[in-house]
Amino acid sequence: MRKLNVQRLVVKVGTSSLILANGKLNLRAIARLAYVLTDLCNRGLEVILVSSGAIGAGRGVLDLGERPTTIPDQQALAAIGQSRLIGIYTREFAEYQQVCAQVLMTRDVISFPVSHQNVVNTLNAMLRRHVIPIVNENDTVSVDELDHKTSFSDNDELSAIVAELVQADLLIVLSDIDGLFTANPKKDPQAYLISTVAVIDATISGYAGGRGSSFGTGGMVTKLRAAQRILRNQQQMILANGADPEIIFDILDGQEVGTLFKNEKGAN
């Protein structure tokens, strides 16, 4: 059994957990996620949700088979999809009388001291009022040009940054894989799950594969990058399969599911 001692929790859910193979929203997964996170709030935990899925949801709304390649088209889809996504989240949380709030962030907001403190103050104010902030990157306006970098590399990185901002006790990253394996378990029957990682070294980095699903932008590389940030800040992160959001209950009960990234000795 793991002893996590969690009071303040950040949960990151990836596009693969929110979008079905046909491009439509996974309404059942969203409903179950709202149920789980509300229950945690009822138990006195402070919860932040970092949710991907805006562009994927936008593709579903417009019934696009392929992800557009141009930045303006992707940003337009993000605007369409984010509106749809936050509407569904609001409705599902309302079923349990749980208040949620949308928070859209760009990197420059946390790069400047005043803006950085404003973000921290806002998130803390919502947590004190038992509101669940739903955080996503503001893809509609984010750019990565010259000295005006406003985009995060991905929402895995964003979730680690949010965990750092609010000094969370635990970051749970829900994806379409059970954790970190020694190889791709879908291709290599000899691959095995790594239960605990204390340092992201060359061996651990070598286990990372390519990008994730066609609807998302991440993969194991981005998750290890997020874990690296978590370890540097002496925090802890668990990577687990988000097919059933109730796995969060198992994690907080101390069951050894997924991969725990934790470095108590400060070696990272």
C-alpha positions as CSV (number, residue, x, y, z in Angstrom):
1,M,0.0,0.0,0.0
2,R,1.2,3.5,-0.8
3,K,1.0,6.3,1.7
4,L,0.3,9.5,-0.3
5,N,-1.2,11.9,2.4
6,V,-3.2,13.9,-0.1
7,Q,-5.2,17.1,0.7
8,R,-4.7,19.1,-2.4
9,L,-5.0,17.2,-5.7
10,V,-4.5,18.0,-9.4
11,V,-6.0,15.6,-11.9
12,K,-5.0,15.8,-15.5
13,V,-7.2,14.0,-18.1
14,G,-6.0,13.5,-21.6
15,T,-7.8,13.8,-24.9
16,S,-7.7,10.0,-25.3
17,S,-9.9,9.7,-22.2
18,L,-12.4,12.3,-23.4
19,I,-12.8,11.6,-27.1
20,L,-14.1,8.4,-28.6
21,A,-12.5,6.7,-31.6
22,N,-15.1,8.2,-33.8
23,G,-14.2,11.7,-32.7
24,K,-17.2,12.3,-30.5
25,L,-17.1,13.2,-26.8
26,N,-17.0,10.4,-24.3
27,L,-20.0,11.6,-22.3
28,R,-19.9,8.7,-20.0
29,A,-16.3,9.3,-19.0
30,I,-17.0,13.0,-18.4
31,A,-20.0,12.1,-16.2
32,R,-18.1,9.6,-14.2
33,L,-15.2,12.0,-13.8
34,A,-17.6,14.7,-12.4
35,Y,-19.0,12.1,-10.0
36,V,-15.5,11.1,-8.7
37,L,-14.1,14.6,-8.3
38,T,-17.3,15.9,-6.6
39,D,-17.1,13.0,-4.1
40,L,-13.5,13.9,-3.3
41,C,-14.6,17.5,-2.7
42,N,-17.4,16.2,-0.4
43,R,-14.7,14.4,1.6
44,G,-12.8,17.6,2.1
45,L,-10.1,17.4,-0.6
46,E,-9.2,20.4,-2.7
47,V,-9.3,19.4,-6.4
48,I,-8.1,21.0,-9.6
49,L,-8.9,19.4,-13.0
50,V,-6.6,20.0,-16.0
51,S,-8.5,18.9,-19.0
52,S,-7.4,18.5,-22.6
53,G,-9.8,17.8,-25.4
54,A,-10.8,21.2,-26.8
55,I,-9.4,20.7,-30.3
56,G,-10.6,17.0,-30.3
57,A,-14.1,18.2,-29.3
58,G,-14.0,20.9,-32.0
59,R,-13.2,18.2,-34.6
60,G,-16.2,16.2,-33.4
61,V,-18.6,19.2,-33.6
62,L,-17.6,19.9,-37.2
63,D,-17.3,16.2,-38.0
64,L,-13.7,16.5,-39.3
65,G,-11.9,13.3,-40.1
66,E,-8.4,14.8,-39.9
67,R,-6.9,17.4,-37.6
68,P,-6.2,20.6,-39.5
69,T,-2.5,21.5,-40.1
70,T,-2.7,25.3,-40.0
71,I,-2.5,27.1,-36.7
72,P,-5.6,29.4,-37.3
73,D,-7.8,26.3,-38.1
74,Q,-6.6,24.5,-35.0
75,Q,-7.2,27.6,-32.8
76,A,-10.7,27.9,-34.3
77,L,-11.4,24.3,-33.4
78,A,-10.1,24.9,-29.9
79,A,-12.6,27.8,-29.4
80,I,-15.5,25.7,-30.7
81,G,-14.5,22.6,-28.7
82,Q,-13.7,24.4,-25.5
83,S,-17.1,26.0,-25.4
84,R,-18.7,22.6,-25.9
85,L,-16.4,20.9,-23.4
86,I,-16.9,23.4,-20.5
87,G,-20.7,23.3,-21.1
88,I,-20.8,19.6,-20.6
89,Y,-18.5,19.7,-17.6
90,T,-20.7,22.4,-16.0
91,R,-23.8,20.4,-16.6
92,E,-22.3,17.2,-15.2
93,F,-20.9,18.8,-12.1
94,A,-24.3,20.5,-11.6
95,E,-25.9,17.1,-11.2
96,Y,-24.1,16.9,-7.9
97,Q,-24.5,20.5,-6.9
98,Q,-20.7,21.0,-7.4
99,V,-19.5,24.4,-8.7
100,C,-16.8,24.4,-11.3
101,A,-15.0,27.3,-13.1
102,Q,-13.1,27.6,-16.4
103,V,-9.5,28.8,-16.2
104,L,-7.7,29.3,-19.5
105,M,-3.9,29.9,-19.2
106,T,-1.0,30.9,-21.4
107,R,2.7,30.6,-20.5
108,D,3.2,34.3,-20.3
109,V,0.6,34.5,-17.6
110,I,2.9,32.5,-15.3
111,S,6.2,34.0,-16.6
112,F,5.6,37.5,-15.2
113,P,5.6,37.9,-11.4
114,V,2.4,39.9,-11.1
115,S,0.4,37.7,-13.4
116,H,1.9,34.6,-11.8
117,Q,0.7,35.7,-8.4
118,N,-2.7,36.6,-9.7
119,V,-3.1,33.0,-11.0
120,V,-2.0,31.6,-7.7
121,N,-4.4,33.9,-5.8
122,T,-7.3,33.0,-8.1
123,L,-6.8,29.3,-7.9
124,N,-6.4,29.4,-4.1
125,A,-9.5,31.5,-3.8
126,M,-11.6,29.0,-5.7
127,L,-10.2,26.1,-3.7
128,R,-11.1,27.8,-0.4
129,R,-14.7,28.1,-1.7
130,H,-14.8,24.4,-2.7
131,V,-14.9,25.3,-6.4
132,I,-13.2,22.9,-8.9
133,P,-11.1,24.9,-11.4
134,I,-11.1,23.3,-14.8
135,V,-7.8,24.4,-16.4
136,N,-6.8,24.3,-20.0
137,E,-4.4,26.1,-22.2
138,N,-5.9,29.1,-24.1
139,D,-5.2,27.5,-27.4
140,T,-7.2,30.1,-29.3
141,V,-4.5,32.8,-28.6
142,S,-1.4,30.8,-27.7
143,V,1.6,31.2,-30.0
144,D,5.2,30.2,-29.9
145,E,7.1,32.8,-31.9
146,L,10.4,34.5,-31.2
147,D,10.4,36.1,-27.8
148,H,6.7,36.0,-27.3
149,K,6.2,32.4,-26.3
150,T,2.7,31.9,-24.8
151,S,2.1,28.2,-25.4
152,F,2.9,25.3,-23.2
153,S,4.4,22.3,-24.9
154,D,1.4,20.2,-23.9
155,N,-1.2,19.8,-21.1
156,D,1.0,17.3,-19.3
157,E,3.5,20.1,-18.8
158,L,0.6,22.5,-17.9
159,S,-0.7,20.1,-15.2
160,A,2.8,19.8,-13.6
161,I,3.0,23.7,-13.6
162,V,-0.5,23.9,-12.0
163,A,0.6,21.4,-9.4
164,E,3.6,23.6,-8.7
165,L,1.6,26.8,-8.6
166,V,-0.8,25.5,-5.9
167,Q,1.8,23.3,-4.1
168,A,-0.4,20.2,-4.7
169,D,0.2,17.1,-2.7
170,L,-0.3,14.9,-5.8
171,L,-0.7,15.1,-9.5
172,I,-2.6,12.3,-11.2
173,V,-2.2,12.0,-14.9
174,L,-4.9,9.9,-16.5
175,S,-4.1,8.5,-20.0
176,D,-4.8,5.6,-22.2
177,I,-2.0,3.4,-20.7
178,D,-1.7,1.8,-17.3
179,G,1.6,3.5,-16.5
180,L,5.2,3.6,-17.6
181,F,6.3,0.3,-19.2
182,T,9.7,-0.9,-20.2
183,A,8.4,-1.0,-23.8
184,N,5.1,-0.6,-25.6
185,P,2.9,-3.2,-24.0
186,K,0.7,-3.3,-27.1
187,K,3.6,-4.4,-29.2
188,D,6.0,-6.2,-26.8
189,P,4.5,-9.0,-24.6
190,Q,7.6,-8.9,-22.4
191,A,7.0,-5.3,-21.4
192,Y,6.3,-4.8,-17.7
193,L,4.9,-2.0,-15.6
194,I,7.3,0.1,-13.5
195,S,5.7,0.7,-10.2
196,T,7.9,3.5,-8.9
197,V,10.3,6.0,-10.4
198,A,12.6,8.2,-8.3
199,V,14.8,9.7,-11.0
200,I,14.3,10.3,-14.8
201,D,17.6,8.9,-16.1
202,A,18.6,7.7,-19.5
203,T,17.1,4.3,-18.9
204,I,13.7,5.7,-17.9
205,S,13.7,8.1,-20.8
206,G,14.5,5.3,-23.2
207,Y,11.2,3.6,-22.3
208,A,9.2,6.5,-23.8
209,G,7.6,6.0,-27.1
210,G,6.1,8.3,-29.6
211,R,3.0,10.5,-29.6
212,G,-0.4,9.5,-28.3
213,S,-3.7,9.2,-30.1
214,S,-4.6,11.1,-33.3
215,F,-6.9,13.3,-31.3
216,G,-4.2,14.3,-28.8
217,T,-0.7,15.8,-28.9
218,G,1.0,14.0,-26.0
219,G,2.7,10.7,-25.5
220,M,5.0,9.1,-22.9
221,V,7.8,11.7,-23.6
222,T,5.6,14.6,-22.5
223,K,4.5,12.7,-19.4
224,L,8.0,12.0,-18.4
225,R,8.8,15.7,-18.9
226,A,5.9,16.5,-16.5
227,A,7.2,13.9,-14.1
228,Q,10.7,15.5,-14.3
229,R,9.2,18.8,-13.2
230,I,7.3,17.2,-10.4
231,L,10.4,15.4,-9.1
232,R,12.5,18.6,-9.1
233,N,9.8,20.3,-6.9
234,Q,9.8,17.3,-4.5
235,Q,6.2,16.6,-5.3
236,Q,4.6,13.3,-6.4
237,M,2.8,12.2,-9.6
238,I,1.0,9.0,-10.6
239,L,0.4,8.0,-14.2
240,A,-2.5,5.7,-14.6
241,N,-5.2,4.5,-17.0
242,G,-8.1,6.9,-17.2
243,A,-10.6,4.6,-18.9
244,D,-12.5,4.4,-15.6
245,P,-12.1,7.6,-13.6
246,E,-13.0,5.7,-10.4
247,I,-9.3,4.5,-10.5
248,I,-8.7,7.8,-8.7
249,F,-10.4,6.3,-5.6
250,D,-8.1,3.3,-5.8
251,I,-5.1,5.6,-6.1
252,L,-6.1,7.7,-3.0
253,D,-6.9,4.5,-1.1
254,G,-3.2,3.6,-1.5
255,Q,-3.6,0.8,-4.0
256,E,-0.5,0.3,-6.1
257,V,-1.9,1.1,-9.5
258,G,-0.1,3.0,-12.2
259,T,3.4,4.4,-11.9
260,L,4.3,6.6,-8.9
261,F,6.9,9.3,-9.5
262,K,8.3,10.3,-6.2
263,N,11.7,11.3,-4.9
264,E,11.9,11.7,-1.2
265,K,15.7,11.9,-1.1
266,G,16.0,14.9,-3.4
267,A,18.2,13.2,-5.9
268,N,16.5,14.9,-8.8
